[in-house]
Amino acid sequence: MHGFTDAEVALGRVADVEKAARARSGWYARYLWAFAAGQLVLVPIAVLWHGFASAMAFGFVNMVLVTGLSLYAARQRVVRRGFGVKHGVIVGIWAAVFVLTVTLGNTAFANSPAFAAAAALTCALPLATGAWLEMRRSS
């Protein structure tokens, strides 16, 4: 019977770790889905409401969302290789879209519920796309 070399054993362990990471990395898809859902509330507040009450409501909802997502992410033990870059790209695209839609919503499309709805979906799209891709990779 042929014995395994140290290298073969090490490669087997690496494969096992990769498989476990893939199986346990579904948390990131749930994170992104929650972040996307938050856009359906945050963007209309940012675009349709004005004044102090709007700023307070936006700040509170955003604080709850970010705190919840941060606590959830901090409890996760597994991240796949390339996670930082992937997360940076997704959040960077979301941030650019968010800034653009809020700027347009407060200037060219002020008080437009139709724009607010479209903007909310547009801001959720990069996050939902990232979640969908992550779900495909995790399975």
Wavefront OBJ file of the C-alpha trace (Angstrom):
o trace
v 0.000 0.000 0.000
v 1.327 3.390 -1.003
v 1.829 5.930 1.809
v 1.127 9.610 1.359
v 3.936 12.125 1.382
v 3.848 15.111 3.687
v 3.043 17.317 0.699
v 0.063 15.159 -0.284
v -1.271 15.240 3.271
v -0.828 19.026 3.416
v -2.619 19.478 0.089
v -5.451 17.302 1.355
v -5.794 19.494 4.422
v -5.781 22.624 2.281
v -8.579 21.162 0.163
v -10.563 20.345 3.313
v -10.123 23.890 4.653
v -11.176 25.393 1.301
v -14.267 23.172 1.239
v -15.201 24.175 4.809
v -14.657 27.864 4.014
v -16.887 27.601 0.959
v -19.595 25.868 2.965
v -19.459 28.412 5.796
v -19.100 31.562 3.715
v -22.815 31.847 2.945
v -23.030 34.405 5.743
v -21.706 37.054 3.374
v -24.639 36.581 0.985
v -27.052 37.099 3.910
v -25.075 40.215 4.902
v -25.382 41.652 1.397
v -29.099 40.809 1.140
v -29.727 42.694 4.403
v -27.633 45.624 3.188
v -29.613 45.655 -0.075
v -32.931 45.569 1.799
v -31.786 48.535 3.865
v -31.510 50.581 0.688
v -35.248 50.217 0.159
v -35.739 52.252 3.350
v -32.678 54.522 3.419
v -32.802 55.866 -0.124
v -36.431 57.070 -0.025
v -35.713 58.776 3.326
v -32.672 60.495 1.802
v -34.501 61.523 -1.363
v -38.035 62.355 -0.241
v -37.703 63.712 3.276
v -36.132 67.045 4.091
v -34.945 68.874 7.161
v -34.003 67.867 10.661
v -36.511 65.001 10.979
v -35.170 63.447 7.791
v -31.585 63.688 8.976
v -32.493 62.115 12.328
v -34.519 59.298 10.743
v -31.812 58.598 8.165
v -29.104 58.634 10.825
v -31.051 56.304 13.122
v -31.978 53.761 10.423
v -28.440 53.833 9.050
v -26.958 53.385 12.535
v -29.203 50.378 13.219
v -28.356 48.826 9.839
v -24.600 49.378 10.071
v -24.414 48.286 13.706
v -26.423 45.140 13.022
v -24.396 44.235 9.957
v -21.107 44.964 11.727
v -21.996 42.809 14.734
v -23.128 40.023 12.415
v -19.944 40.190 10.324
v -17.708 40.323 13.402
v -19.148 37.022 14.653
v -18.276 35.174 11.450
v -15.210 32.978 11.565
v -14.727 32.258 7.899
v -13.884 34.489 4.975
v -12.743 33.251 1.634
v -9.600 34.269 -0.157
v -10.078 37.610 -1.902
v -12.887 38.675 0.432
v -11.438 42.120 1.155
v -11.095 43.044 -2.495
v -14.536 41.672 -3.365
v -16.173 43.525 -0.474
v -14.308 46.719 -1.354
v -15.472 46.576 -4.969
v -19.109 45.871 -4.047
v -19.254 48.609 -1.409
v -17.358 51.021 -3.667
v -19.863 50.534 -6.494
v -22.760 50.863 -4.045
v -21.282 54.081 -2.585
v -20.860 55.671 -6.017
v -24.423 54.760 -7.017
v -25.763 55.952 -3.646
v -24.037 59.341 -3.859
v -25.191 59.833 -7.447
v -28.822 58.882 -6.780
v -29.102 60.957 -3.599
v -27.535 63.939 -5.345
v -29.902 63.625 -8.305
v -32.833 62.960 -6.005
v -32.230 66.157 -4.093
v -31.605 68.307 -7.159
v -33.075 67.224 -10.487
v -35.749 64.866 -9.115
v -36.699 66.506 -5.814
v -39.863 65.099 -4.212
v -40.346 62.449 -6.909
v -41.657 59.174 -5.449
v -41.037 57.424 -8.781
v -37.386 58.481 -8.736
v -37.058 57.473 -5.082
v -38.384 53.984 -5.862
v -36.086 53.594 -8.871
v -33.138 54.990 -6.896
v -33.748 52.559 -4.014
v -33.737 49.607 -6.405
v -30.680 50.975 -8.205
v -28.780 51.320 -4.914
v -29.808 47.804 -3.873
v -28.719 46.294 -7.207
v -24.928 46.087 -6.645
v -25.487 44.558 -3.204
v -28.107 42.089 -4.446
v -25.866 41.129 -7.371
v -22.984 40.517 -4.960
v -25.276 38.421 -2.731
v -26.498 36.364 -5.669
v -22.941 35.734 -6.902
v -21.845 34.810 -3.378
v -24.727 32.338 -3.057
v -23.614 30.678 -6.296
v -20.009 30.418 -5.071
v -21.006 29.081 -1.650
v -22.966 26.150 -2.966
l 1 2 3 4 5 6 7 8 9 10 11 12 13 14 15 16 17 18 19 20 21 22 23 24 25 26 27 28 29 30 31 32 33 34 35 36 37 38 39 40 41 42 43 44 45 46 47 48 49 50 51 52 53 54 55 56 57 58 59 60 61 62 63 64 65 66 67 68 69 70 71 72 73 74 75 76 77 78 79 80 81 82 83 84 85 86 87 88 89 90 91 92 93 94 95 96 97 98 99 100 101 102 103 104 105 106 107 108 109 110 111 112 113 114 115 116 117 118 119 120 121 122 123 124 125 126 127 128 129 130 131 132 133 134 135 136 137 138 139
